[in-house]
Amino acid sequence: MIQNEKEWIDSLREISLLSGSPVKQKNGLWEIESRKETWEAIGPRLFDEHLDRIKAIAIEILRERDPKFELEKDQRFAASMHGKILSHSHSLRKGLSETLALLGCFPEALTSCTEGKAVYVADMAVHEILKDADWVLWASLNDLLPTLAEAAPVPFLDSVTKALSQTPCPFVSVYSQEGPSVMGQNYLTGLLWALETLAWNSDHLQRVTVLLGELAAIDPGGNWANRPSNSLTDIFLPWFPQTCAPIPKRKAAITALIKEQPAVAWKLIVSLLPNAHSS
């Protein structure tokens, strides 16, 4: 059993020297050569207790609120200088979210686990990570939200729906964090990318459309091009749609948007018409 970091690194170095090794090291950084093939190879070695540990660790680490949001907007670029940094590295947080995505998307590789366990763990982890999330947590998870959505689409959409129904809505505060300067940031891009990703699945299209419509309705506008209204246009653009849904399902999604957010739906329909700057 590996007891410490040195033994872990020594073991990895031995593995990296083997023919066809799944890991490589360059400039002090370790990488997996083929993630899916490696996942399929180690899958049978994972058991239910390992998945329970992954879930607990992912929830603990990914629910941490980024201390940089304790600073003013124009000071956050220097968060590390102020000691306002997350307890765990971006690489670890990213790796945990990607592991949840593997559990949710490729559970068949885990042949030693109880059937349905992997998907259940991914769903429960995402549910617990986003449970009662305030604007700080949503903003802290910004870059990880597309992966979490991939890991557990339904719990993710449930969390967004619940957040939009809250008073005050946490996304209103997330919008207000957008800075106008060169150093400014937009902390809603991850949510938009997550919803755009889920829109490729025809089963989620209608729900994603309505959620983007609700986000567009409360959008105060800003300097960034990443806006919910633009996401809707990209998804439904007739000559280059960003969804696999057939036309009847696309029409049904827009019809649902007309009922829920008529003003947003009208702007969407107008934006889909060809114009002088379309290509």
LINMOTA-V275708 format. One record per helix or strand of 3 or more residues. SS is the DSSP state (2 for helix, 1 for strand). FROM is the first residue (numbers start at 1). LEN is the number of residues. If there is no record, write none. Layout:
SS:FROM:LEN, SS:FROM:LEN
//
This chain:
2:5:12, 1:23:4, 1:29:4, 2:35:11, 2:48:15, 2:67:4, 2:73:6, 2:90:16, 2:107:3, 2:117:14, 2:135:6, 2:142:10, 2:153:13, 2:170:7, 2:189:11, 2:205:13, 2:228:9, 2:247:14, 2:262:10
//
